Amino acid sequence: MSKALIAIATSLTLPAAGTASAQIGKAAFEATDAAQHKIEEKQADSRAANNVKSAITRAARRLRPTRRRAR
């Protein structure tokens, strides 16, 4: 009888352990995915900022008076 109870208890705990492991794996995947998304957002913001800086620099160069050579 005790062997039957041990078998029943084991059969009930193993799926629960597998479910917990799956939940941990899913949480780890979601955390990794969220971190990757944040990195991509920061990279996009950085590119946008660099594009604005480049545009400002180009506009400033166009507005500078040209120097004439002395004869």
C-alpha positions in Angstrom: 0.0 0.0 0.0 2.8 2.4 0.9 4.4 1.8 -2.5 1.2 2.7 -4.2 1.0 5.9 -2.2 4.6 6.8 -3.1 3.9 6.1 -6.8 0.8 8.3 -6.7 2.6 11.1 -4.9 5.5 10.9 -7.3 3.2 11.0 -10.3 1.5 14.1 -9.0 4.7 16.0 -8.1 6.6 15.4 -11.3 4.2 17.3 -13.5 4.0 20.1 -11.0 7.8 20.4 -11.1 7.7 20.4 -14.9 5.1 23.1 -14.9 7.2 25.2 -12.5 10.3 24.7 -14.7 8.3 25.8 -17.7 7.0 28.9 -15.9 10.6 29.8 -14.9 11.7 29.3 -18.5 8.9 31.4 -19.8 9.7 34.2 -17.3 13.4 34.1 -18.3 12.5 34.3 -22.0 10.1 37.3 -21.3 12.8 39.1 -19.3 15.4 38.5 -22.0 12.9 39.7 -24.7 12.1 42.8 -22.7 15.8 43.6 -22.2 16.4 43.1 -25.9 13.5 45.4 -26.7 15.0 48.1 -24.4 18.4 47.8 -26.1 16.8 48.2 -29.5 14.8 51.2 -28.4 18.0 52.9 -27.0 19.9 52.1 -30.2 17.0 53.7 -32.3 17.0 56.7 -30.0 20.8 57.0 -30.4 20.5 56.8 -34.2 17.8 59.4 -34.2 19.9 61.8 -32.0 22.9 61.3 -34.3 20.7 62.1 -37.4 19.5 65.3 -35.7 23.1 66.3 -34.8 24.2 65.6 -38.4 21.4 67.7 -39.8 22.2 70.6 -37.5 25.9 70.4 -38.4 25.1 70.4 -42.1 22.7 73.3 -41.7 25.3 75.3 -39.7 27.9 74.7 -42.4 25.6 76.0 -45.0 25.0 79.2 -43.0 28.6 80.0 -42.4 30.0 82.7 -44.7 32.5 81.5 -47.2 36.0 82.8 -46.8 37.6 84.6 -49.7 41.2 84.4 -50.5 43.2 87.5 -50.1 44.9 88.6 -53.4 
